[in-house]
Amino acid sequence: MNRHIVAAVAWAGLAAVAMGADAASQAASQPAEPINLAIFSPKAAEGKRPAALLLAAEGPRGAAEHFSPRLLGKGFFVLRPAAGEKLDASRVGALLAAVDRAAEGKPVDARKFLLVADAANGPTALALASLNPQRLSGIVLNSVTPVEKSGESIGLWKPPASVPVWASVGTRPQDAAGALTMWRQATDGADENFTLDTRLGEGLEFVEPDDALDTWLEAVAAGKAPPRGPDRQAASERKLYEPFAAALVKALAETPAAAPGQAVSKRDGPLRIEVRPPTGWVRFERGERNYVAELEPYAQLYLTPAPGGLLFARALAGRSAKTPQAVLDNYLRHFRDKGYLVLVYKSWRADDTATEIFSVLTPSAGKWHRWLVVAGAKVRLGLNAAPMAMVFDASVQPDAARMSEAFQCLIESMVASEAPPETKAGK
């Protein structure tokens, strides 16, 4: 199991919720108690209308009171568990039977229905979606954590590719960032069927539906493919960093490299990296220790003009990929695998070097951390080691000229190689 998943679940206090999905592994031979559903009709129910199964808590902050009028207004028949019904992942079969039973004799098309669930009913909804995606016209999940438990294992839920999914989750780091990080892990590379509706500054328990979801629901009600909704967190990062990225592209074309200082080198396992950082920059070994075990074998140097400051760089020697772009892609994959938000603003190649400008957003210690990064990698025929340089600026307003000077100095002087047999001098 991915240790980042475990840490996030424990941190968010959600392991107990995920445990409800364990009931799905109980013996199927046990008789299932029937589930009673209440059904609510839309005002205009001409002909057969679509159905929506709403698994949500009651009350002023409960999702039921917010979603019911919305769904009815879009023409859905709304099916809700009767008061006192206890749901868990072991009752998926009974729940489907209850949907069919409730639809009998009514102008409702329940062969496929919309599934809407809140955090408390998340395990039941995820189990239903995994086991019976063919019954669903769409899935709306409100502050649900994408974690499934089966037997002794626990892992990330994967949205069914055949079903449109709308997942709303807050971004407030103190109580929602763990769930959001897991959603980014679970849906990395998701297609147009999936919307991650991030709500800036909201928490974990409930996210208020809005006009973007209304448009999505209207399409589902009409039997059409719904449009992908906005990821507001990604849009906010693009708005913040696109001007700086444009300034950095300009600086790289116009600003000369900084004067190089004394060469610094490091051997780590089978690889060796050497680089000449800008005059005044120093190696800061503490910045190297937290990353070595999380990547494939490589040698890394952490360089900075001010230890603990907001401007720093990494020079790395890694196993050579087929192209320099593949070297960069492989490294960014590690950020995405952790659930960080990674956005690329510019990518280009010249000769044997690929260059990329991107930003990284990650939650840590109850707040969001941001970096704007310019990275470059080289691949040369006949060499098994590829050097890569990355310059990070974590300040509110990154300094394009300073980043450009440092990056060009590093990328021009980097040398990566297979390390010779270990000796005292080679350590």
N, C-alpha and C positions, 0 to 999 in steps of 0.2 A: 504494500500500500504506500502511496505517495505520502511522505512525512509532512509535506506542506498541508495536505488535506487534513491529516490527523490534528496538526497543531491548530489549524483554523477552526475545526469543529470544536475542539476542547476550549479554545479561546472564546468562541462565541457562545458557549454553553448550549450547544445544539445537539450533542451526542444523544441525549435522552430522547429528543424528538425523532432522530433518525432510527432509534431502536425500534420504533413502532413498525418499521418496515420488516423487521425480523419475523413478524407473525406470518408473512407471506410464505415462509418455508414450512409452516406447520402441515401436518398430514391432511391431504385433500379429502380423505375418507370421512373426516368429521362432518356431521350435518351442519349446514350453514343456517343460522337464524335469519329469517327474512327481514329485510329492511323496508321501512315505510317511508315513502317520499310524498311530500306535499307538492302540488302542481299549481302554478299561477299562470293565468292566460294573459297574453297581450290584448290590448283594446281592439286592435284591428287584426282579427285572426281569419282572414279570408283564405280559403284553401289550406293546404298543409303548411305549417310553419315550422321553422327549425327549433330544436330543443337545446337547452343549456342546463347542465348539471352543476349546481352551485354548492360547493363544499366550503362553508365559511361560517365564522362565528357571528352570533347576534350581538346587538348592543350598539351604542352610538359610535364607538370606534371599531366596530366589527365590520368585516368586509361584506357581509350579507346585506346590510342596510344600504351600502353604497353601490353594490353591484346589481341588486334586484331591479330597481327602477331603470337603471341603464340598459339592462338586458331586455326588459319588457318593452322599453321604448324603441328598441331595434327590431321588435317583432318576435323575439324568442319566447317560447314557453319555458318557464323557469321551474326546474325540479330541485327541491331542497329537502334534505333529510328532516323528518318530523322531529319535534322536540323530544329530547332524551335518547335519540339514537347514538350509539357509540360506534365510531368508524375506526378501522385500522386496515393495514394492508392485507390482512387475511380475509377480508370481507369484499374483495373486489368482485368476485363472482356474484355474490348476493346483491351487490350494488348494481351491476349490469342487469340482473334479473328484475330488480326494482324499477329501473328505468323503463324496461320493456312493459312491465305490468302497469306502470303509471300512464303510459302512452296509449294503452288500449282504449278504443272507443273515442279518442279525441283527435282533432285535426292537427296532430303533431307528427313530424317525421323524426323518429328517434333512432333510425338505422345508423345515423351518424349524429353525434351531438357535440356541442362545445363543452369543454370541461373547464371550470373556474374554481380555483382553490386558494385559500390563505395559508399562512405559516403553520397553524395548528393542524391543518388537514393535508399538509404537504406530502408526508409519507404515503398516505392513501392515494393521492392524486398521481404521484410519480409511479407507484406500483401499477395503477390502472393504465397509465399511458405506456408503460413498458410492456405490459402483458397484452394489451388490447388496442394498439394504435389504430387498427382498422376501423374501430368504432368511433373515432374522434374526427370532428371537422376542424378543431382548433383547441389550443390549450392556453389558458391565462393563469399565470402563477403570480401571486402577490406576496412578496417577501418570503417566498419559499426557498429553503436552502437545498441545492441540488445534490443531495446525499442519499444513497440507497444502501440498505443493509440486507445482506443475504447470508444466512447461516452465521459463520464467524467472521465473514469479510464485510468490509465497508468501503464504498467507493463513490466516485462521482456519477451522477445520473447523466445519461446521454440522451438529448432530445431525439425523438424519432424523426428521421429525415423527411418522412412523408406527411407530417402534420405541421401546420403553422403554429408557432409558439410565441407567446408574448410573456416575458418574464420581467416584472417590475421589482426593483430592489433599490434601497437607499444607498447613499454614499457617505453618510456620517461615520467617520472612521472609528469612533469609540464603540459603536455597537452594530455597524452594518458592513464594514469593510471586509470582514472575514467571509461573509456570504457572497459579496460581490467578487472577491478574489476567486472563490470557487466557481462562480458562474463563468468568469473569464477563462478559467482552466477547462471547464466542461464544454464550452462552446467555441473554443478557438478554431477558426476555420469554418464556422457554421455558414450555411447558405442563406439565401434570401428568405427562407421560411422562418428564420429565427430573429426575434427582436429582443435585445437586452435594453430595457427601459430603465436607465439610471436616473435617479432623482437626487439632484444636488442638495446636500445638507439634510436629507431626511434620514430617519432611522430604520430599524429593522422590523417592527411589528406590523406596520400597515403603510401602504403607499396609496395616496388618493388617485383614483382613475382620472384621466383627463381627455381632452379633445383628440389627441393623437390615437388613443385607444378606441375612441368612438368611431373614427374612420376605419380602423382595423376591424372592429366588430361588425360594422355595416357590410363590409366585404364578405366576411364569414357568413353572415345571415343571408346574403344573396347567393351563396354558393360559389363565390369567386375567390381567387387567390388574393389574400390581403397584402397591402403594401408593407414593406419593412418600415418600422417606426424608427425614431431617432435614438441614438445613444448620446444623451446630453453631456455626459462626462467627456466622451471623446470629442464632441463638438466644442466643448469649453476649452479643452487642451489645444485643439487646432487654432481656435481664435487667439489663445494666449501666445502660442509659439510660432505660428506661420510668419508673422513679421520678422521675428528674430532669425528664423531659418533663411528667409530671403536676404536679410542683411549678412548672414554668414556666407551664403553662396557668393555674394558680391565681394566680401572681404577675402575669400579664398582666391578670387581672381585678381585682386588688386593689392593685397597686403603681403609683403615679403616675409619669409620665415624668420623667426627670432634667431639671434646669435646662439649657436650651440655651446653648451658647457662641456664639462668632463664626461667621458663615456661611463655608463653604468651597465653592468651585465649581471645575469643570474642564470644558474643552471638548476633545473627542476626536473627530476626523473630523466627521461631520454632527450629532453629539449633544452635549448639554450637561447636566450634573447640578449641582444646588446643594443643600446640606444644612447644617443647624446641628447639629453633634455635641454631646454632653453637655459641660458645662464641664470642662476639664482634658484632654479628648481632643484628639489632634493628627493631622494627616495624615502618613502614613509612605509616601513615594513608592516606596521599594524594594519594598514589598508589592504595587505595581501592575504592575511591569514584566513579571513572569513570566506574566501572564494575557491580556494584550491580544491577542496574535496567535492565541490558541486559541479565541476565541469570535467570534460575529458582531459587526459594528461596534457599539461602545457606549462610553460614558464611564464611568470607574470611579474611585472614591476609596477608599483604604484608610485607615481611621481606628482609632486605638487610644489607650488611656490610658497605655500603656507600650510603646514600640517593642521588638519582639522578645518581647513577653509572650504569655501564653496567651489573653488576651481581646482581640478585635479585631472590626472590622465592615467591611463593604463596602457602599458606596452606589453604585448603578449606574443609568444611563439606557440603555435598550435600545429596539429597535424594538418598537412596541406590537403585541401579539397581540390576538386577539378577546376574551379574558377574562383577568383577573388570574391565574387558576389556570394558564392556558396559559403565561403569562410565567414562573411558577415552574417548571412542568414542563419548559419549554425549557432553563432553566438547569440543573436537576438532570440532564437528559439528558447534559450535557457531563461530569458526574462519572461517570455510568454508562458512557459511551462510552470512558472511560479504564480501565474495569475496576474502579473503586472500588465498595465495598459501600455502598449508600445505602438507609437504612431510614427510612420516614416513620412518625411516631408520632401526629401529630394534624394535621388539615387542616380549615380552616373559612373561610367568607367572610362579610363584613359590608359592606354598601354597595358601594363601588367597590374594596375591598381584600380580597385573599386572603392568608391567613396559614398558615404551615406550620412544624411542628417536625420536624426530621429529624436523623439522624446520618450521618457520613461516615467510612469506614475506608479507609485507603490505605497501602500499603507504601512506605517511603522510607528510604534509608540504613541498610538492615539491620534496621529495626524498623517496627512498625505505628504510624500516626498516627491519632488519633481527634478528631473535632469533634462537639459538639452544636450545632445551629444553629437559630435562629428567623429565619424569612424572611417578608417581606411585599412584595406588589407591588400597584400601582394601575393601573387602566386607565380613562381618561376619554374619552368620546365626542369626536371631533373632533381628538384629539391623536395624532400619529404616534410619540411617544416615551412610554415607560412607565418610571416610577421603581421601583426595587426596593432594599430594605434587607435585609441579612443580618448578624446578630450571631453570632459564633463564640465558643465557649469550649472550649479544648483541655485544660483542667485535669482532674485525676482526678475531682474533684467540682465540676461546673459550678455557678456561683452564679446561681440562678434570679432572685433579686431584681435583681441588677446587670444581668443580660442583659435583663430586662423593662424596666428604667428606660431603658437605652440604646436598645433597639429602639423603644420608643414615642416617644422624643425624635426619632429619625431618621425614622421613618415619617410623623410628623406634619409635619416640616419639609421633606421632600424635594420638589424640583421638577425635572422633566425636560422638556426642550424640544428642538426642532430648533435647531441652532446657527445664528447669523447668519453671513454671509460673514466669512471669516477676516480679522482685523485684529490689529495689535500688541496692542491692549487685550484682544482676544478670545481670545488664545492661552492 
